[in-house]
Amino acid sequence: MDATIYHNPECGTSRNTLALIRHAGIEPTVIEYLKEPPSRDQLASMIADAGLSVREAIREKGTPYGELGLNDPGLSDAQLLDAMLEHPILINRPFVVTQIGTRLCRPSEVVLDILPDTHTGPFTKEDGEQVLNEQGKRIV
């Protein structure tokens, strides 16, 4: 299976998501979106394919969201996309794209919805939370 992750190595959620993909036996294409942002069409497509609004895909914490006035409800999707492309840190992370679907993987275990059931053994996130049991099945 092909998988692409729009990754920020400084983000624990992004690191956990990447580790879950690899735990499924998949070596994804890793795009560090802060260095190589998606195109406008790619970003708009990922957001739509994930079933999100553009506003839902914007990251507020640790970004210039407030200084840029992006909380203005009158801003159009086009204006929000422009801001995200100009300041890629505003793109919430991590987005993962597979043949099964596209998700904004917050929390990281959301990625399991778009991966094959090929996990073997347990998986524990960096913070110690166990996500998969000894049989590789999702803990709910």
N, CA, C and O atoms as CSV, one atom per row, in Angstrom:
chain,resi,resn,atom,element,x,y,z
A,1,MET,N,N,0.842,-1.183,0.000
A,1,MET,CA,C,0.000,0.000,0.000
A,1,MET,C,C,0.881,1.238,0.000
A,1,MET,O,O,1.909,1.288,0.677
A,2,ASP,N,N,0.467,2.228,-0.764
A,2,ASP,CA,C,1.141,3.522,-0.745
A,2,ASP,C,C,0.515,4.393,0.337
A,2,ASP,O,O,-0.696,4.361,0.558
A,3,ALA,N,N,1.347,5.161,0.995
A,3,ALA,CA,C,0.881,6.120,1.995
A,3,ALA,C,C,1.790,7.338,1.927
A,3,ALA,O,O,2.996,7.226,1.707
A,4,THR,N,N,1.190,8.489,2.121
A,4,THR,CA,C,1.946,9.734,2.193
A,4,THR,C,C,1.557,10.439,3.474
A,4,THR,O,O,0.374,10.592,3.775
A,5,ILE,N,N,2.558,10.867,4.229
A,5,ILE,CA,C,2.311,11.619,5.451
A,5,ILE,C,C,2.921,13.004,5.305
A,5,ILE,O,O,4.085,13.144,4.928
A,6,TYR,N,N,2.131,14.021,5.603
A,6,TYR,CA,C,2.608,15.401,5.657
A,6,TYR,C,C,3.032,15.597,7.106
A,6,TYR,O,O,2.199,15.767,7.996
A,7,HIS,N,N,4.320,15.569,7.321
A,7,HIS,CA,C,4.936,15.321,8.617
A,7,HIS,C,C,5.691,16.524,9.141
A,7,HIS,O,O,6.292,17.288,8.386
A,8,ASN,N,N,5.644,16.672,10.463
A,8,ASN,CA,C,6.504,17.617,11.156
A,8,ASN,C,C,7.236,16.809,12.222
A,8,ASN,O,O,6.623,16.404,13.210
A,9,PRO,N,N,8.538,16.566,12.043
A,9,PRO,CA,C,9.278,15.723,12.980
A,9,PRO,C,C,9.345,16.290,14.397
A,9,PRO,O,O,9.697,15.568,15.330
A,10,GLU,N,N,9.014,17.563,14.570
A,10,GLU,CA,C,9.016,18.173,15.898
A,10,GLU,C,C,7.723,17.885,16.663
A,10,GLU,O,O,7.629,18.196,17.851
A,11,CYS,N,N,6.737,17.302,16.005
A,11,CYS,CA,C,5.404,17.086,16.576
A,11,CYS,C,C,5.248,15.636,17.021
A,11,CYS,O,O,5.411,14.718,16.217
A,12,GLY,N,N,4.932,15.425,18.299
A,12,GLY,CA,C,4.743,14.086,18.826
A,12,GLY,C,C,3.614,13.339,18.139
A,12,GLY,O,O,3.740,12.144,17.873
A,13,THR,N,N,2.518,14.016,17.848
A,13,THR,CA,C,1.397,13.366,17.160
A,13,THR,C,C,1.834,12.897,15.782
A,13,THR,O,O,1.479,11.799,15.353
A,14,SER,N,N,2.593,13.715,15.098
A,14,SER,CA,C,3.087,13.360,13.773
A,14,SER,C,C,4.062,12.181,13.864
A,14,SER,O,O,4.005,11.271,13.037
A,15,ARG,N,N,4.944,12.187,14.848
A,15,ARG,CA,C,5.892,11.078,15.023
A,15,ARG,C,C,5.155,9.775,15.341
A,15,ARG,O,O,5.496,8.719,14.808
A,16,ASN,N,N,4.143,9.852,16.211
A,16,ASN,CA,C,3.363,8.659,16.548
A,16,ASN,C,C,2.620,8.131,15.329
A,16,ASN,O,O,2.540,6.919,15.131
A,17,THR,N,N,2.078,9.023,14.513
A,17,THR,CA,C,1.351,8.613,13.313
A,17,THR,C,C,2.300,7.909,12.344
A,17,THR,O,O,1.965,6.858,11.797
A,18,LEU,N,N,3.473,8.482,12.134
A,18,LEU,CA,C,4.468,7.865,11.259
A,18,LEU,C,C,4.852,6.482,11.788
A,18,LEU,O,O,4.981,5.536,11.011
A,19,ALA,N,N,5.031,6.365,13.086
A,19,ALA,CA,C,5.389,5.074,13.679
A,19,ALA,C,C,4.266,4.048,13.496
A,19,ALA,O,O,4.547,2.872,13.263
A,20,LEU,N,N,3.012,4.465,13.597
A,20,LEU,CA,C,1.885,3.551,13.378
A,20,LEU,C,C,1.830,3.061,11.933
A,20,LEU,O,O,1.526,1.896,11.676
A,21,ILE,N,N,2.123,3.944,11.006
A,21,ILE,CA,C,2.153,3.544,9.589
A,21,ILE,C,C,3.233,2.488,9.392
A,21,ILE,O,O,2.997,1.459,8.758
A,22,ARG,N,N,4.402,2.742,9.930
A,22,ARG,CA,C,5.514,1.800,9.796
A,22,ARG,C,C,5.222,0.489,10.531
A,22,ARG,O,O,5.635,-0.582,10.086
A,23,HIS,N,N,4.519,0.576,11.639
A,23,HIS,CA,C,4.137,-0.618,12.392
A,23,HIS,C,C,3.212,-1.509,11.559
A,23,HIS,O,O,3.155,-2.719,11.779
A,24,ALA,N,N,2.491,-0.920,10.610
A,24,ALA,CA,C,1.625,-1.681,9.706
A,24,ALA,C,C,2.420,-2.303,8.555
A,24,ALA,O,O,1.852,-2.968,7.689
A,25,GLY,N,N,3.732,-2.084,8.552
A,25,GLY,CA,C,4.574,-2.661,7.504
A,25,GLY,C,C,4.648,-1.809,6.248
A,25,GLY,O,O,5.005,-2.302,5.178
A,26,ILE,N,N,4.315,-0.544,6.375
A,26,ILE,CA,C,4.295,0.373,5.227
A,26,ILE,C,C,5.392,1.417,5.426
A,26,ILE,O,O,5.493,2.027,6.491
A,27,GLU,N,N,6.200,1.615,4.408
A,27,GLU,CA,C,7.167,2.719,4.439
A,27,GLU,C,C,6.564,3.846,3.613
A,27,GLU,O,O,6.562,3.783,2.383
A,28,PRO,N,N,6.057,4.863,4.273
A,28,PRO,CA,C,5.356,5.928,3.556
A,28,PRO,C,C,6.304,6.922,2.895
A,28,PRO,O,O,7.495,6.981,3.196
A,29,THR,N,N,5.732,7.691,1.990
A,29,THR,CA,C,6.409,8.878,1.493
A,29,THR,C,C,6.247,9.922,2.587
A,29,THR,O,O,5.127,10.232,2.993
A,30,VAL,N,N,7.339,10.454,3.055
A,30,VAL,CA,C,7.313,11.438,4.136
A,30,VAL,C,C,7.607,12.808,3.541
A,30,VAL,O,O,8.675,13.044,2.976
A,31,ILE,N,N,6.641,13.699,3.679
A,31,ILE,CA,C,6.812,15.060,3.183
A,31,ILE,C,C,6.841,15.991,4.389
A,31,ILE,O,O,5.845,16.149,5.094
A,32,GLU,N,N,7.988,16.598,4.609
A,32,GLU,CA,C,8.081,17.591,5.682
A,32,GLU,C,C,7.470,18.877,5.143
A,32,GLU,O,O,8.134,19.681,4.489
A,33,TYR,N,N,6.189,19.043,5.435
A,33,TYR,CA,C,5.410,20.108,4.794
A,33,TYR,C,C,5.873,21.511,5.155
A,33,TYR,O,O,5.526,22.461,4.453
A,34,LEU,N,N,6.643,21.675,6.222
A,34,LEU,CA,C,7.173,23.007,6.525
A,34,LEU,C,C,8.270,23.386,5.536
A,34,LEU,O,O,8.491,24.567,5.266
A,35,LYS,N,N,8.959,22.372,4.996
A,35,LYS,CA,C,10.005,22.596,4.002
A,35,LYS,C,C,9.442,22.513,2.586
A,35,LYS,O,O,9.875,23.247,1.698
A,36,GLU,N,N,8.479,21.620,2.376
A,36,GLU,CA,C,7.871,21.392,1.058
A,36,GLU,C,C,6.352,21.412,1.191
A,36,GLU,O,O,5.725,20.353,1.209
A,37,PRO,N,N,5.753,22.586,1.285
A,37,PRO,CA,C,4.295,22.640,1.449
A,37,PRO,C,C,3.581,22.062,0.228
A,37,PRO,O,O,4.096,22.111,-0.889
A,38,PRO,N,N,2.386,21.514,0.462
A,38,PRO,CA,C,1.612,21.032,-0.683
A,38,PRO,C,C,1.193,22.201,-1.565
A,38,PRO,O,O,1.206,23.354,-1.132
A,39,SER,N,N,0.828,21.897,-2.791
A,39,SER,CA,C,0.281,22.943,-3.657
A,39,SER,C,C,-1.099,23.326,-3.145
A,39,SER,O,O,-1.677,22.629,-2.310
A,40,ARG,N,N,-1.610,24.413,-3.638
A,40,ARG,CA,C,-2.953,24.858,-3.254
A,40,ARG,C,C,-3.979,23.770,-3.559
A,40,ARG,O,O,-4.835,23.466,-2.729
A,41,ASP,N,N,-3.887,23.179,-4.765
A,41,ASP,CA,C,-4.835,22.128,-5.154
A,41,ASP,C,C,-4.690,20.903,-4.254
A,41,ASP,O,O,-5.691,20.322,-3.837
A,42,GLN,N,N,-3.457,20.507,-3.952
A,42,GLN,CA,C,-3.239,19.353,-3.071
A,42,GLN,C,C,-3.818,19.606,-1.684
A,42,GLN,O,O,-4.485,18.740,-1.118
A,43,LEU,N,N,-3.563,20.790,-1.139
A,43,LEU,CA,C,-4.050,21.122,0.192
A,43,LEU,C,C,-5.573,21.137,0.220
A,43,LEU,O,O,-6.184,20.552,1.114
A,44,ALA,N,N,-6.178,21.795,-0.740
A,44,ALA,CA,C,-7.643,21.858,-0.793
A,44,ALA,C,C,-8.230,20.457,-0.943
A,44,ALA,O,O,-9.248,20.140,-0.326
A,45,SER,N,N,-7.600,19.626,-1.752
A,45,SER,CA,C,-8.071,18.265,-1.968
A,45,SER,C,C,-7.950,17.430,-0.691
A,45,SER,O,O,-8.882,16.708,-0.336
A,46,MET,N,N,-6.820,17.522,-0.006
A,46,MET,CA,C,-6.642,16.766,1.237
A,46,MET,C,C,-7.693,17.155,2.269
A,46,MET,O,O,-8.273,16.294,2.931
A,47,ILE,N,N,-7.931,18.448,2.402
A,47,ILE,CA,C,-8.907,18.931,3.370
A,47,ILE,C,C,-10.297,18.395,3.036
A,47,ILE,O,O,-11.000,17.887,3.909
A,48,ALA,N,N,-10.686,18.511,1.766
A,48,ALA,CA,C,-12.007,18.024,1.335
A,48,ALA,C,C,-12.101,16.509,1.485
A,48,ALA,O,O,-13.106,15.996,1.979
A,49,ASP,N,N,-11.054,15.786,1.060
A,49,ASP,CA,C,-11.071,14.328,1.138
A,49,ASP,C,C,-11.139,13.834,2.583
A,49,ASP,O,O,-11.659,12.750,2.847
A,50,ALA,N,N,-10.620,14.617,3.501
A,50,ALA,CA,C,-10.676,14.258,4.922
A,50,ALA,C,C,-12.026,14.620,5.547
A,50,ALA,O,O,-12.285,14.308,6.709
A,51,GLY,N,N,-12.883,15.281,4.762
A,51,GLY,CA,C,-14.198,15.647,5.265
A,51,GLY,C,C,-14.184,16.845,6.200
A,51,GLY,O,O,-15.054,16.987,7.059
A,52,LEU,N,N,-13.195,17.701,6.026
A,52,LEU,CA,C,-13.034,18.867,6.891
A,52,LEU,C,C,-13.348,20.146,6.139
A,52,LEU,O,O,-13.308,20.192,4.910
A,53,SER,N,N,-13.659,21.167,6.893
A,53,SER,CA,C,-13.709,22.512,6.314
A,53,SER,C,C,-12.290,23.065,6.354
A,53,SER,O,O,-11.443,22.563,7.093
A,54,VAL,N,N,-12.036,24.088,5.567
A,54,VAL,CA,C,-10.704,24.704,5.585
A,54,VAL,C,C,-10.396,25.212,6.990
A,54,VAL,O,O,-9.275,25.063,7.475
A,55,ARG,N,N,-11.377,25.806,7.635
A,55,ARG,CA,C,-11.161,26.335,8.985
A,55,ARG,C,C,-10.790,25.219,9.972
A,55,ARG,O,O,-9.987,25.440,10.878
A,56,GLU,N,N,-11.363,24.032,9.803
A,56,GLU,CA,C,-11.054,22.910,10.693
A,56,GLU,C,C,-9.633,22.387,10.485
A,56,GLU,O,O,-9.088,21.708,11.355
A,57,ALA,N,N,-9.040,22.696,9.348
A,57,ALA,CA,C,-7.699,22.212,9.030
A,57,ALA,C,C,-6.606,23.195,9.420
A,57,ALA,O,O,-5.426,22.938,9.185
A,58,ILE,N,N,-6.986,24.306,10.006
A,58,ILE,CA,C,-5.997,25.310,10.414
A,58,ILE,C,C,-5.535,25.035,11.839
A,58,ILE,O,O,-6.338,24.758,12.730
A,59,ARG,N,N,-4.244,25.116,12.028
A,59,ARG,CA,C,-3.658,24.968,13.360
A,59,ARG,C,C,-3.547,26.348,13.990
A,59,ARG,O,O,-3.025,27.281,13.380
A,60,GLU,N,N,-4.039,26.464,15.204
A,60,GLU,CA,C,-3.995,27.744,15.922
A,60,GLU,C,C,-2.804,27.819,16.870
A,60,GLU,O,O,-2.100,28.828,16.919
A,61,LYS,N,N,-2.585,26.742,17.623
A,61,LYS,CA,C,-1.551,26.717,18.658
A,61,LYS,C,C,-0.157,26.804,18.042
A,61,LYS,O,O,0.175,26.064,17.116
A,62,GLY,N,N,0.650,27.720,18.573
A,62,GLY,CA,C,2.038,27.829,18.133
A,62,GLY,C,C,2.202,28.376,16.726
A,62,GLY,O,O,3.210,28.116,16.069
A,63,THR,N,N,1.214,29.132,16.260
A,63,THR,CA,C,1.240,29.674,14.898
A,63,THR,C,C,0.882,31.156,14.933
A,63,THR,O,O,0.482,31.670,15.977
A,64,PRO,N,N,1.023,31.851,13.798
A,64,PRO,CA,C,0.628,33.263,13.740
A,64,PRO,C,C,-0.887,33.451,13.507
A,64,PRO,O,O,-1.312,34.509,13.042
A,65,TYR,N,N,-1.681,32.446,13.823
A,65,TYR,CA,C,-3.130,32.480,13.610
A,65,TYR,C,C,-3.759,33.779,14.142
A,65,TYR,O,O,-4.466,34.476,13.414
A,66,GLY,N,N,-3.498,34.090,15.395
A,66,GLY,CA,C,-4.076,35.278,16.019
A,66,GLY,C,C,-3.566,36.572,15.412
A,66,GLY,O,O,-4.345,37.480,15.123
A,67,GLU,N,N,-2.256,36.656,15.220
A,67,GLU,CA,C,-1.671,37.888,14.674
A,67,GLU,C,C,-2.170,38.178,13.262
A,67,GLU,O,O,-2.266,39.336,12.855
A,68,LEU,N,N,-2.484,37.123,12.523
A,68,LEU,CA,C,-2.962,37.292,11.148
A,68,LEU,C,C,-4.471,37.549,11.079
A,68,LEU,O,O,-5.023,37.764,10.000
A,69,GLY,N,N,-5.124,37.525,12.234
A,69,GLY,CA,C,-6.565,37.781,12.264
A,69,GLY,C,C,-7.393,36.673,11.621
A,69,GLY,O,O,-8.479,36.926,11.100
A,70,LEU,N,N,-6.881,35.450,11.659
A,70,LEU,CA,C,-7.567,34.347,10.976
A,70,LEU,C,C,-8.811,33.866,11.719
A,70,LEU,O,O,-9.552,33.023,11.214
A,71,ASN,N,N,-9.035,34.398,12.909
A,71,ASN,CA,C,-10.259,34.065,13.634
A,71,ASN,C,C,-11.458,34.869,13.129
A,71,ASN,O,O,-12.570,34.692,13.628
A,72,ASP,N,N,-11.253,35.731,12.168
A,72,ASP,CA,C,-12.332,36.522,11.569
A,72,ASP,C,C,-13.258,35.587,10.791
A,72,ASP,O,O,-12.841,35.009,9.787
A,73,PRO,N,N,-14.517,35.429,11.240
A,73,PRO,CA,C,-15.430,34.504,10.560
A,73,PRO,C,C,-15.782,34.941,9.137
A,73,PRO,O,O,-16.339,34.154,8.372
A,74,GLY,N,N,-15.466,36.176,8.779
A,74,GLY,CA,C,-15.760,36.676,7.442
A,74,GLY,C,C,-14.743,36.271,6.387
A,74,GLY,O,O,-14.953,36.514,5.198
A,75,LEU,N,N,-13.632,35.650,6.811
A,75,LEU,CA,C,-12.619,35.238,5.846
A,75,LEU,C,C,-13.119,34.056,5.025
A,75,LEU,O,O,-13.736,33.130,5.552
A,76,SER,N,N,-12.844,34.103,3.740
A,76,SER,CA,C,-13.269,33.028,2.840
A,76,SER,C,C,-12.296,31.855,2.917
A,76,SER,O,O,-11.186,31.992,3.432
A,77,ASP,N,N,-12.720,30.704,2.402
A,77,ASP,CA,C,-11.825,29.552,2.320
A,77,ASP,C,C,-10.586,29.892,1.507
A,77,ASP,O,O,-9.484,29.464,1.848
A,78,ALA,N,N,-10.756,30.651,0.444
A,78,ALA,CA,C,-9.618,31.033,-0.393
A,78,ALA,C,C,-8.612,31.858,0.416
A,78,ALA,O,O,-7.404,31.659,0.288
A,79,GLN,N,N,-9.096,32.766,1.232
A,79,GLN,CA,C,-8.195,33.576,2.052
A,79,GLN,C,C,-7.480,32.716,3.092
A,79,GLN,O,O,-6.295,32.912,3.364
A,80,LEU,N,N,-8.206,31.766,3.666
A,80,LEU,CA,C,-7.589,30.881,4.654
A,80,LEU,C,C,-6.535,29.983,4.006
A,80,LEU,O,O,-5.462,29.770,4.572
A,81,LEU,N,N,-6.841,29.461,2.825
A,81,LEU,CA,C,-5.852,28.655,2.095
A,81,LEU,C,C,-4.616,29.482,1.764
A,81,LEU,O,O,-3.492,28.997,1.892
A,82,ASP,N,N,-4.817,30.724,1.339
A,82,ASP,CA,C,-3.680,31.606,1.049
A,82,ASP,C,C,-2.780,31.738,2.274
A,82,ASP,O,O,-1.557,31.657,2.165
A,83,ALA,N,N,-3.395,31.941,3.447
A,83,ALA,CA,C,-2.616,32.089,4.679
A,83,ALA,C,C,-1.859,30.804,4.997
A,83,ALA,O,O,-0.699,30.850,5.406
A,84,MET,N,N,-2.515,29.650,4.808
A,84,MET,CA,C,-1.877,28.370,5.091
A,84,MET,C,C,-0.686,28.116,4.170
A,84,MET,O,O,0.324,27.551,4.590
A,85,LEU,N,N,-0.813,28.535,2.924
A,85,LEU,CA,C,0.286,28.331,1.976
A,85,LEU,C,C,1.426,29.309,2.228
A,85,LEU,O,O,2.592,28.973,2.021
A,86,GLU,N,N,1.096,30.514,2.673
A,86,GLU,CA,C,2.126,31.501,2.985
A,86,GLU,C,C,2.841,31.150,4.292
A,86,GLU,O,O,4.032,31.415,4.450
A,87,HIS,N,N,2.100,30.552,5.221
A,87,HIS,CA,C,2.637,30.171,6.532
A,87,HIS,C,C,2.290,28.699,6.764
A,87,HIS,O,O,1.300,28.414,7.438
A,88,PRO,N,N,3.073,27.756,6.229
A,88,PRO,CA,C,2.720,26.332,6.321
A,88,PRO,C,C,2.534,25.808,7.743
A,88,PRO,O,O,1.888,24.779,7.940
A,89,ILE,N,N,3.091,26.503,8.737
A,89,ILE,CA,C,2.891,26.094,10.121
A,89,ILE,C,C,1.399,26.124,10.485
A,89,ILE,O,O,0.986,25.502,11.463
A,90,LEU,N,N,0.601,26.843,9.702
A,90,LEU,CA,C,-0.844,26.907,9.935
A,90,LEU,C,C,-1.579,25.643,9.481
A,90,LEU,O,O,-2.743,25.444,9.828
A,91,ILE,N,N,-0.904,24.791,8.708
A,91,ILE,CA,C,-1.537,23.551,8.254
A,91,ILE,C,C,-1.508,22.562,9.414
A,91,ILE,O,O,-0.441,22.180,9.895
A,92,ASN,N,N,-2.692,22.156,9.852
A,92,ASN,CA,C,-2.736,21.199,10.951
A,92,ASN,C,C,-2.101,19.899,10.507
A,92,ASN,O,O,-2.066,19.601,9.313
A,93,ARG,N,N,-1.606,19.133,11.437
A,93,ARG,CA,C,-0.814,17.961,11.109
A,93,ARG,C,C,-1.132,16.805,12.022
A,93,ARG,O,O,-1.659,16.971,13.122
A,94,PRO,N,N,-0.803,15.648,11.542
A,94,PRO,CA,C,-0.341,15.274,10.214
A,94,PRO,C,C,-1.503,14.814,9.334
A,94,PRO,O,O,-2.404,14.114,9.796
A,95,PHE,N,N,-1.472,15.205,8.095
A,95,PHE,CA,C,-2.390,14.648,7.105
A,95,PHE,C,C,-1.737,13.382,6.559
A,95,PHE,O,O,-0.532,13.349,6.309
A,96,VAL,N,N,-2.550,12.342,6.380
A,96,VAL,CA,C,-2.075,11.097,5.778
A,96,VAL,C,C,-3.029,10.742,4.651
A,96,VAL,O,O,-4.249,10.814,4.797
A,97,VAL,N,N,-2.442,10.355,3.521
A,97,VAL,CA,C,-3.210,9.970,2.340
A,97,VAL,C,C,-2.841,8.534,1.971
A,97,VAL,O,O,-1.665,8.218,1.789
A,98,THR,N,N,-3.856,7.661,1.859
A,98,THR,CA,C,-3.668,6.291,1.378
A,98,THR,C,C,-4.765,6.006,0.351
A,98,THR,O,O,-5.626,6.848,0.099
A,99,GLN,N,N,-4.723,4.818,-0.231
A,99,GLN,CA,C,-5.778,4.427,-1.175
A,99,GLN,C,C,-7.118,4.280,-0.458
A,99,GLN,O,O,-8.168,4.369,-1.094
A,100,ILE,N,N,-7.097,4.057,0.843
A,100,ILE,CA,C,-8.333,3.878,1.609
A,100,ILE,C,C,-8.976,5.217,1.930
A,100,ILE,O,O,-10.197,5.298,2.067
A,101,GLY,N,N,-8.173,6.271,2.053
A,101,GLY,CA,C,-8.730,7.577,2.379
A,101,GLY,C,C,-7.680,8.565,2.826
A,101,GLY,O,O,-6.480,8.293,2.799
A,102,THR,N,N,-8.167,9.719,3.239
A,102,THR,CA,C,-7.325,10.810,3.731
A,102,THR,C,C,-7.840,11.212,5.099
A,102,THR,O,O,-9.048,11.336,5.303
A,103,ARG,N,N,-6.932,11.415,6.031
A,103,ARG,CA,C,-7.325,11.834,7.372
A,103,ARG,C,C,-6.330,12.847,7.920
A,103,ARG,O,O,-5.137,12.813,7.620
A,104,LEU,N,N,-6.874,13.758,8.743
A,104,LEU,CA,C,-6.049,14.566,9.626
A,104,LEU,C,C,-5.932,13.714,10.888
A,104,LEU,O,O,-6.922,13.514,11.592
A,105,CYS,N,N,-4.756,13.223,11.174
A,105,CYS,CA,C,-4.574,12.207,12.205
A,105,CYS,C,C,-4.313,12.815,13.579
A,105,CYS,O,O,-3.211,12.736,14.122
A,106,ARG,N,N,-5.359,13.419,14.114
A,106,ARG,CA,C,-5.358,13.956,15.471
A,106,ARG,C,C,-6.576,13.382,16.173
A,106,ARG,O,O,-7.695,13.803,15.881
A,107,PRO,N,N,-6.403,12.452,17.072
A,107,PRO,CA,C,-5.157,11.882,17.559
A,107,PRO,C,C,-4.527,10.934,16.538
A,107,PRO,O,O,-5.144,10.587,15.531
A,108,SER,N,N,-3.311,10.531,16.809
A,108,SER,CA,C,-2.535,9.756,15.835
A,108,SER,C,C,-3.203,8.452,15.436
A,108,SER,O,O,-3.034,8.008,14.301
A,109,GLU,N,N,-3.956,7.824,16.329
A,109,GLU,CA,C,-4.570,6.536,16.002
A,109,GLU,C,C,-5.677,6.637,14.961
A,109,GLU,O,O,-6.156,5.609,14.482
A,110,VAL,N,N,-6.097,7.842,14.599
A,110,VAL,CA,C,-7.054,8.021,13.496
A,110,VAL,C,C,-6.493,7.405,12.209
A,110,VAL,O,O,-7.252,6.983,11.336
A,111,VAL,N,N,-5.169,7.358,12.099
A,111,VAL,CA,C,-4.545,6.786,10.899
A,111,VAL,C,C,-4.957,5.326,10.700
A,111,VAL,O,O,-4.952,4.839,9.569
A,112,LEU,N,N,-5.309,4.633,11.756
A,112,LEU,CA,C,-5.705,3.234,11.640
A,112,LEU,C,C,-6.937,3.061,10.751
A,112,LEU,O,O,-7.140,1.995,10.170
A,113,ASP,N,N,-7.756,4.106,10.645
A,113,ASP,CA,C,-8.952,4.054,9.798
A,113,ASP,C,C,-8.617,3.918,8.314
A,113,ASP,O,O,-9.449,3.466,7.527
A,114,ILE,N,N,-7.404,4.307,7.933
A,114,ILE,CA,C,-7.044,4.300,6.506
A,114,ILE,C,C,-5.825,3.426,6.212
A,114,ILE,O,O,-5.154,3.589,5.193
A,115,LEU,N,N,-5.556,2.495,7.130
A,115,LEU,CA,C,-4.471,1.536,6.937
A,115,LEU,C,C,-5.048,0.122,6.889
A,115,LEU,O,O,-6.099,-0.135,7.474
A,116,PRO,N,N,-4.371,-0.796,6.197
A,116,PRO,CA,C,-4.822,-2.186,6.230
A,116,PRO,C,C,-4.597,-2.763,7.628
A,116,PRO,O,O,-3.776,-2.256,8.393
A,117,ASP,N,N,-5.316,-3.803,7.947
A,117,ASP,CA,C,-5.202,-4.442,9.259
A,117,ASP,C,C,-4.023,-5.414,9.241
A,117,ASP,O,O,-4.201,-6.631,9.285
A,118,THR,N,N,-2.821,-4.851,9.175
A,118,THR,CA,C,-1.618,-5.674,9.082
A,118,THR,C,C,-0.713,-5.529,10.310
A,118,THR,O,O,0.438,-5.966,10.295
A,119,HIS,N,N,-1.233,-4.921,11.354
A,119,HIS,CA,C,-0.426,-4.718,12.561
A,119,HIS,C,C,-0.250,-6.043,13.294
A,119,HIS,O,O,-1.194,-6.820,13.437
A,120,THR,N,N,0.952,-6.279,13.746
A,120,THR,CA,C,1.221,-7.437,14.583
A,120,THR,C,C,1.863,-6.932,15.854
A,120,THR,O,O,2.841,-6.186,15.820
A,121,GLY,N,N,1.320,-7.334,16.942
A,121,GLY,CA,C,1.880,-6.939,18.225
A,121,GLY,C,C,1.395,-5.590,18.691
A,121,GLY,O,O,0.719,-4.864,17.962
A,122,PRO,N,N,1.754,-5.267,19.917
A,122,PRO,CA,C,1.276,-4.035,20.530
A,122,PRO,C,C,1.971,-2.792,19.972
A,122,PRO,O,O,3.049,-2.862,19.383
A,123,PHE,N,N,1.311,-1.655,20.184
A,123,PHE,CA,C,1.917,-0.367,19.842
A,123,PHE,C,C,1.568,0.607,20.951
A,123,PHE,O,O,0.416,0.720,21.369
A,124,THR,N,N,2.593,1.308,21.417
A,124,THR,CA,C,2.426,2.298,22.476
A,124,THR,C,C,2.965,3.631,21.977
A,124,THR,O,O,4.063,3.703,21.426
A,125,LYS,N,N,2.177,4.685,22.177
A,125,LYS,CA,C,2.604,6.023,21.764
A,125,LYS,C,C,3.720,6.532,22.678
A,125,LYS,O,O,3.973,5.978,23.748
A,126,GLU,N,N,4.374,7.591,22.230
A,126,GLU,CA,C,5.491,8.178,22.980
A,126,GLU,C,C,5.119,8.517,24.413
A,126,GLU,O,O,5.962,8.444,25.307
A,127,ASP,N,N,3.853,8.891,24.643
A,127,ASP,CA,C,3.424,9.291,25.984
A,127,ASP,C,C,3.058,8.104,26.869
A,127,ASP,O,O,2.646,8.288,28.014
A,128,GLY,N,N,3.206,6.878,26.343
A,128,GLY,CA,C,2.920,5.684,27.118
A,128,GLY,C,C,1.525,5.107,26.904
A,128,GLY,O,O,1.216,4.044,27.442
A,129,GLU,N,N,0.673,5.784,26.129
A,129,GLU,CA,C,-0.675,5.279,25.872
A,129,GLU,C,C,-0.604,4.118,24.878
A,129,GLU,O,O,-0.065,4.257,23.780
A,130,GLN,N,N,-1.156,2.971,25.281
A,130,GLN,CA,C,-1.171,1.816,24.385
A,130,GLN,C,C,-2.345,1.957,23.426
A,130,GLN,O,O,-3.480,2.176,23.848
A,131,VAL,N,N,-2.058,1.827,22.121
A,131,VAL,CA,C,-3.059,1.998,21.065
A,131,VAL,C,C,-3.478,0.647,20.489
A,131,VAL,O,O,-4.647,0.441,20.162
A,132,LEU,N,N,-2.513,-0.276,20.367
A,132,LEU,CA,C,-2.780,-1.610,19.839
A,132,LEU,C,C,-2.420,-2.645,20.903
A,132,LEU,O,O,-1.421,-2.503,21.609
A,133,ASN,N,N,-3.249,-3.690,21.009
A,133,ASN,CA,C,-2.971,-4.741,21.989
A,133,ASN,C,C,-1.955,-5.746,21.450
A,133,ASN,O,O,-1.386,-5.548,20.376
A,134,GLU,N,N,-1.734,-6.811,22.191
A,134,GLU,CA,C,-0.717,-7.798,21.830
A,134,GLU,C,C,-1.010,-8.480,20.485
A,134,GLU,O,O,-0.097,-8.971,19.820
A,135,GLN,N,N,-2.288,-8.506,20.092
A,135,GLN,CA,C,-2.680,-9.090,18.808
A,135,GLN,C,C,-2.667,-8.056,17.678
A,135,GLN,O,O,-3.040,-8.376,16.550
A,136,GLY,N,N,-2.250,-6.842,17.963
A,136,GLY,CA,C,-2.211,-5.789,16.953
A,136,GLY,C,C,-3.577,-5.187,16.678
A,136,GLY,O,O,-3.775,-4.565,15.634
A,137,LYS,N,N,-4.520,-5.359,17.591
A,137,LYS,CA,C,-5.876,-4.823,17.421
A,137,LYS,C,C,-6.020,-3.529,18.207
A,137,LYS,O,O,-5.446,-3.364,19.283
A,138,ARG,N,N,-6.798,-2.621,17.644
A,138,ARG,CA,C,-6.999,-1.300,18.242
A,138,ARG,C,C,-7.696,-1.407,19.591
A,138,ARG,O,O,-8.690,-2.118,19.742
A,139,ILE,N,N,-7.165,-0.699,20.548
A,139,ILE,CA,C,-7.753,-0.628,21.881
A,139,ILE,C,C,-8.710,0.561,21.883
A,139,ILE,O,O,-8.317,1.694,21.603
A,140,VAL,N,N,-9.966,0.284,22.202
A,140,VAL,CA,C,-10.964,1.374,22.220
A,140,VAL,C,C,-11.456,1.668,23.593
A,140,VAL,O,O,-12.293,2.553,23.772
